[in-house]
Amino acid sequence: MRLSVLDQSTIVTGRGADSSIRESLELARHCEALGFHRYWLAEHHNSASQAGTAPEILIAAIAATTSRIRVGSAGVMLPHYAALKVAEQFRVLEAIAPGRIDMGLGRAPGGDGLTAHALNPNAAKAADQFPASVRDLLAWVSGQPLVEQHPFRSVIANPTGPSVPEPWILGSSDFGAQVAAHFGLPYCFAHFITDGSGCAEALEIYRSLYRPSARFPTPIAAVTVWAMAAETEAEAERQFRSRAVWRLGRDRGIYTALPSPEEAAAMVLSDADEAKIARITARALFGTKAKLGAQLRELAAQMQVDDIAVLTTLHDPAARLRSYRLLAEEFALA
């Protein structure tokens, strides 16, 4: 099984959002040395929780300072942008790191409706046209002609080159699965958003509707999960309290900076909230490296995937580096 990384450049209490970006650069180099397969960057806007607003810029910085690991987006929220501009960005990225760029595409806004409108006043219409935008983007980024009678058929996305970014469709619903199947593209389900709800169903739809393409004759599926490893179960539980408390707010539509374990432990919560935390904890993937390894192997077998991207959001950057190191040890990545 291949292990990859998903990074949101999480904002934490006590440090500026700019430090989250620099921590992403450090984590990428760390994970390359450990042997992780891919390093994917998320896109969020107008959020006090995530600083990763421009994955294409972070991809460039990481690709230029690494040599082996694949680097990409998970994903670029396509309705915010013109397909040609995204194609040009990823053609430039492919020139920076030939054969190592993943172009993950999503339809969700990655933020609230007002922000989506600020990014693109036609965002709602663009979301409805997502399949057509994917079609055009795939043609431009690969150097293939657009469909007949297309008004922009003569436009070329530069720089051209011998290699092409690897396209992915990302999602947390059936829609993305259907789009990926229609175009014959790899598909990744955002397990960490839904806690797995709908994952098996979306992957089944993807596989059953898959139309083979020249580049991908058979379906390729992956999942992204939130997961964390620590030296002991007690330490894992202490670190996870931050995530659990943050999730209480997220599930209510409130996005805040990630609290430290000490801040999370000091919070006085209602019995109802403690019950919610207990349910969140019961579903979560965390523990010692052996426990987490068993959980991830079981999930991979259930979902019939051989590629899992791990998102680990921790307040302490050293604890996050250690979590990925323990995971690499468990799966003997290096």
N, C-alpha and C positions, 0 to 999 in steps of 0.2 A: 504494500500500500504506500502511495506517495503522500507526503505531508507538505502542505503549503501554508502560507501566512496571509491573513487578512488584517489590514491595519486601518483604523479610522482616525489616527492621530488624536487620541482621546485627550480632552482637556480635563485637568484635575485641579482640585483646590490647592491654593498656595503657590501655584506656578502659573506663569503667563501662557497664553495659547501658543505663542511663538516657540516656547520650549517644546511643545508637543511635536512640532514639525521637526525640530532637530533630533528629538528622541526617535522619530520614525527613521531618519537617516541612519542613526546608530543601530537601531534594531535590524534594519535591512542588511547591513554589513555583518552583524552578528549571526543572523539566520542563514546567510549565504555560507559562512564558515562552518555552520553546523550541518549543512547539507539539505536544507529545505528546498523544495522544487520550484515554487513560485512565490512571489511577493506581490500581493495585490493591494491597491490603495482605493479607499472608498471616497465617495463624493457626498458632502453634506453642506447645507447653506443655512445661515442665520441661526446657528446652533451654539449654545453655551456648553455643549457636550463634546462636539467634534470640531477639530480645527482643519480637517482635510477638505478644503473647498475646491482645490484644483489638482486632481490626481495626475493630470497630464504633466504638470510642472514637477511634482514629486517623482513621477516615473523617470523623467529626464535626469533629475539629480541622482537618483538611485542607480539608474542604468549606467550613468557615466562614472560611478564610483564602485561598481561591482564588475565581475567578469564572467560569472557562470549562471547565477540564479535568473530565472525568468521574471520579468517585471511587468506589471500591467494594472489595469483598472478594474475595480469591482464595486461599482462600475461608473462609466461616464453616463450621466442621465441625459440621454439623447434628446428628449423633447425641449431641453433648454437651448439647443444649438442647431446650427445648420449642418447637415450631414457632410458637406464639402469641407467645412472648417475642421471637423473632427477627423476626417480622412487626412487632411494636410498635417494635423498635429501628429497623428500616428505614423504617417509616412516619415516625418522628421524623427520621431522616436525610433523607428525601425532603422534609420540611417545611423543613429547614435549607437544602437546595440543590435546589430543584425541577427535575426533568428532568436531573439530573447524577449520580444514584446508581445504581450497579450492585450487584446482590445475587448474588454468586457463592457457590455452595453446593458443599460437598464431603462425602464420606462417610468419608474416612480420619480416624484419630484425631489426627493432627498431633502425635504424641508417643508415649510408651510405653503399654503396656496398663495399668499401675498408675495412671498419671496419668489415663488415660481413665476408669478406674473411680472415681477421686477426683472427677472432674468430673461424672460421672453413673454411679451404681452400676448402672444398667440400660443402659450404653453398648453392650454386645454385642447386646442385643435391639433397641436403637434403631437400630443399624447395619443390622440385617436389615429394619427397617421404614422404611428411608430413602425408598423411593418414596412410601409413604403420608404421611410427614412432608412431603415436597416438595409433594404434592398439597394438603395442608391449608395449608401456608405460602403457596402461590401464591394460594389463595382468600382467606386473611386479608389478605395484603399488598395485594391488588388490590381488596378490598372486595366480593368476590363471595361468595355463600352457599356454605357447605360442602356436601358431598354429603348427600343425603336420609338421614335417620335418624342423622346424626352427633350424638353427645351434646353437642357444643359448638356446634351450628349457630347458636344465638342470640348467641354471643360475637362482638364486633366488635373489631378491632385499630385502636386510635387512635394518633395523630391521623389522621383521614381527610383527603383532599385531592384536588385535580383531577388530579394526576400520580402515576405508579406507578414504583417502582424497576425497573430492567431486570434480569430474572433470568438467570443463567447456571448451567450445571452444569459443574463442573471435575473432572478426573480424570486418571489415568495408566493406565487399564485399559479394557477393553471395557464394564465395568458402567456407568460414568458415561455413556458414549456411548449406551448403550441407554436409560437413564433420560431423558437429554436428548431423544432421538428420540421416546420415548413421549409426553412432555408437549409436544413442539413448542417446545423451548427452544434458545437458543444454547449451544454446547458449546466448551470450551477444553481442549486436551490439554496436560498438564504435561511437555513435551519435556525440560525441564531436569532432571527427576527420572530419566528413563529413558535420557537421551542419544539420544532419538528412537526407541528400541526400542518397537514396538507402536503408534507414532503413526499411520502410514498406515493400519494395519488398523482402529484405533479410529475414525478419521475416515470410513473407508469404511462401517463398520457404522452409524455415526451417520447418514450421508447415505442409505444404502439403507433404513433402518428409519424414517426421519423421517416423522412424522405432522404435517401442517401445522396450526398453531394460528391463532387469529384475529390475534394480535399478530405472529406470525412465520410467515407463509405458506410461506417457504422456509428451508432450513437455513442457519445462520450459524455458521461454525467459525473458531477461532483457535488459536494455540499460544503457550505461554510458553517462552522459551528463556533459558539463561544466555549472555550475550554481553558483550564488552568491546572498546572501541576506545581506541587510544593514538596519540600523534603519530608514533611510529616502531614498526617491527616489534620492535626490540630492547626497547623499553620495554614493549610489550604482552607479550612473553615474560617479562620480569622481573616484571610485575604478576601474570601468570597463575600463576606458581609458587606463590603463596599459595593460590589456588583448588585447584590440583592436589594440594598436600600436604594440604589440608583434606579433599579428596575421598577420599584414602586412608583417613582415619579414618571418614568417613561410610559408605563401602562396607563397613566392618567394624562398623557400628552405634555408632561412637564420635563424639559430637558435641562439638566443642570450639570455642573462640573462634578466629576467623580470624587466622592469623599474618601479620605484616608480610612484605613481600618479602625483607627482610634476614634475618628469622628463618627464613623458608622456605629461603633459599639456604644458610644455615649448617647446616641439618639434615643429618646423615649418615644416609643411607638404604641399605638393602640393594639388591643388584642386582635382586632380584625387585620391590621397591617402585619402583625407578627404571624398570623395564620397564613397570609399571602406569602410572606417570606419563606415560611416552611414549605409551601407548595412550589415556589420558585426553586428552592434549594433541592427539593426532592427530584426535580427534573434536570438539574444542572449537571454539567460534565466537569468535574474537578476532583482533586485528591492527590495521592501520591502518584508517581509516574507509573507504577504498576497498575493501580486502580484506573487511572485515566486511560492508559493504554488498552486495558480490557474494554472500557466503555467505547472507545473510538473503534476498536476492531469489531465490536458487536454492532455498532451503528453502520459501519461500512458494509458488513454482511447483510444487515436488514435492508439497506437501501441499494445494495448491489453496486457500490461505487468503489473505485480504487484510488480516488483522489479526494482528500479532505483538507480544506483550508481552515486554519485555526485562528480565531480572533481572541486575544487575551488582553483585557483592559484592567490594568492594575495601577494603583496610585504610585507605587514605588517602582521606578524604572529598573532598578537592580532586580527586584522580584520578578518583573516581566521577562528580563533577559534570562533569569534562572529558570523560569517556567519553560521557555522554549528549549533551553539546554537539556532539562530533564526529559522533555518530550523527545528530543533528538536521541538521547541516550536509550530511552525505552524502545525506540524503533530502529536503533542502530543506523541512523541516517548517514553519518560521516563515513 
